[in-house]
Amino acid sequence: METTVIAFKEGGKGIIQLNRVAEKNTFNREFAIALNHHLNKFEEDKEVRVVIIEAEGKHFSTGIGLENFDKTDAYEMKELLKLMDLHNHTIAKMKKPVISSVKGYGIANGSGLAFASDLVVAAADAVFGTTAIRVGLACLGPAIPLSRHVTRKKLMQMLMTGNFVSAVEAYDLGLVNWVVDPADLRKKTHEVADELIEKNPHALAAIKDVVYRATELPYQQALDAATDIFTHLSVHKNAHHGVEAFSAKKKPNWPEKNV
């Protein structure tokens, strides 16, 4: 029986490999459950500092498999779609950085997964797009993380046309952090992960807390929330150690290597 999502650890990194290769890594119930399970598992694993989502085969993910849209009962459909979008909630709640490493097609819910990740490394030939409109549907789940990155007019354009977006255009839109030669995709992704592993994990968690929670608050409340988060970070022993190490021009050896 095919393992739809493979997970393993490598040097402080939790690697999640999307593995429905014959189906271009489309989402089905088993796939969505496994993806979310491994995200939560790595969040709890004290040996893991950074999570990478990558794909077996040619494509990152081409979205939700069309065979899932045969239901006529609204409750049943809603429960399925909640499952398909569950990773968006999980990544935002996680304290550890999540990096998507995108090659080939990363479209529809595949784009949504990349947009929901904290960082994205894309091969130069990667293709993004909120393409559900092409089959009479709409990428409403991916629209939410996408809306945090692009203007409303661009959001409307992407959702309503379903046009493909190249890796370079995605970079220009702020949807991708690095665009690399396809042969260098894995190398660059792991270089980014290794760089993050060297950082104070509590500082990385604080950054995620501000970005996903505080910035969604009204302005004055957001400032207060950021102050509270920074206060907790500043009095932590890792922060004290980091300041001391910097002053002594030494590489930090974090007292607490995980959150």
N, C-alpha and C positions, 0 to 999 in steps of 0.2 A: 504494500500500500504506500502511495506517495506521501511523503512528509511535505505538507504545503508550505511550511515555514521552518527553516533550520536555524538553530541558535547555538552559539559556542562562545567561549571566552578566549581572548588573545591579548596578553600584556596589559591588563587593566581596561580593556575594551570589551564590551558586550556586542557581539556581531549577530545581527538578525538578517538572514538571507531569505528573500521571497523566492519561493520554489515551485510555483505552478507554471513551469516553463512552457509546456505545450499549450497552455491557455493564456500565454503572455502575462502571467502573474495577475490575472483578474481576481477580484474579490469574490469569494463565496462565504457561506457561513463558517465553515471550518477554517478557512484562511484568516478571516477577520478575528475569530476567537483566538487562534494561535498567535497572530501578530500582537494582539493586546496582552495575551498571557506572557509572552516573552518580554514585552516592554515592562510590565509590572515585576516580573521575576528579576530582571536586571536592575530595576530601581531598588529592589530590596537586597541585592547581592553586594556585600561589602567589598568584594574584590573588583567590582566594576566601577569605573569612574566616568566613562563616556559610552554612549550607545551609538552604534552605526547601523543604519538600515541600508542594505544593498540588495542586489537581485542576481539570481542565477538566470542564464539565458540572455537573450538579446535586449530585453525590455525591462524597465523598472516595474511598471504596472500600467495596464490599459484600463483600469477602473473596475467597476462592478460588472460581473458577468451578466450578459443580457438575459440568460436563462432564469435569473432571479426575479425578473419583472413579469412573471406569469400569474401573480396573485391578484385576486379581486377583493379580498377582505382587507379593509383599511387597517384594522388592528394588527393583523399578521404582518402586513407590509411595514407598518411603523416600527414594530419590534425588530424586523430585519434591518431596516435602515438605521435604527439606533445602534445596532451592532456594527454596521459598516462604518459608522462615524465615531465609534468609541475611541479609536486611537487618537483622535483630535483632542478629546478630553484628557486622555492619559498623558500624552506628551506635555500638555500645558501644566498638568499637575506635578509632573516629575521634577525632582530637584537636580537631576543629572542632565547634561547636554545630550541632545539627540541630533545626529547628523544623517541626512539622507544623501546617498551616493547614487546619482541618477544617470542612467544610460538608456539609449533607445527611446521608446515612448514612455513618458510619464504623464499620462493624460487622464482626464476625468477624476475618479477617486485616487488614481495614482498621482496626479498633480496635487490633489488635496492633501495627500500624505506628505509630499515634499513641502508644500506651503505651510503645513502645520509643524514641520520639524524646525528646530532651532537654527540650524545651519544647513546649507545645501551646496554640495560639490557636484557639478554637472559635466559630463563629457561634452565636447564641442558639438557633437552630432545628436545630442539629446533633444527631444521635442516635448514641449508641454502643451496643455490646452484643456479648457473646460468644454469638452466636446459632446456632452450628452444631448445638447440641442439638436444635434445631427440625426438623432433617432427619435425625436419628439419628446425628449425628457429635458431636464435642466440640472446642471451641476450645483445644486443648492447647498449640499454639505460642504464641498470645496470652496463655495463662495464666501463662507465665513472667515476661514484663515486668509483667503485671498484678499478680502476686504481690508485686512489689517496692513496690506502692503501696497496697494495701488489706489489711485483716485477712483471716485465713484463712476466717472465717465468711462474709464478704462475697464473697470469691473463690469459695467453694463456691456461694453463692447465684447469682452472676452466671453461672457456668459451667453449673450444673444447671438453671436456669430459662430461660436465654437471653433474659431480659427486656430490653427497651430501657432505656437510661439517658439521660436528657436532658443537655444541655450543663451546665445548672445543677447537677444531681445529680453529674455527673462532676467539676465544679469542687469541690463539697463533699467528694467522695471523694479529692481530690488528684490526679485524673487529668488535669485541665485547668488551665492557669495563668491564662488570660484568657477571658472570655466577652463577646462584643461583638455589636452589631447586625450582621446579615448584610451590610449595605451597607458596613460598616467593617472587614470581615474582612481584606482585603488590606492596607489602610492600617495597621491595628494590627500585623499580622504583620511588615510591613516596618519599622515603628517599633521593634519589639523587636529585629529583626535589626540595624538601624542602631545601636541602643544597644550591642549586643554588639560590633559592629565597632570601637567606640571603646575597648573594654577591651584589656588586655594579652593577646594571643592565647596566650602561654605560661601565664598564670594560668588562662585558660579551659580549656586542655588539662590543667592540673594538677587542676582541679576535677573534670573528667570521669574522670581517673585514680583519684582518691579515691572518687568515687561508684560507679563501675562495678567497680573492682578492690579497693581497700582495704576498703570497707565490707562486702565479702563474706567477709573473713577473720575468724578469732576475734578477740575484742576487743583483747587486748594486741598481737597482730600487726598489727591494723588501726591502732592508735595509732602503732606503729613505722613502718608503711608511710607513714602520713600525714606523719610527721616527715621521712622520707627524701624524699618528694615535695616537701614545703615547703622543705627544704634546697636542693634543686636549683633550685627556683623563686627562692628568695631570693638566690642568688648570680648569677643571670642578669642580664645588662646591662639588660634591659627592666625588671626589678624595681628596680634602682638608679636608672634614669631615672625610673620612676614615683614613687619616694619623693622624688627631687629636684624633680620637677615639682610635686608636691603641696605640698612645703615652700615652693616659690617661687610658689605659687598660679598656675601656668601649666598649660595643656592639654598633656598628654603627646603626644609625637611618637615613637612606639615605634621604637627602633633596628631591631628585627626585627618586621616587620608580619605575619609568618606563622610557622607551626610546621612 
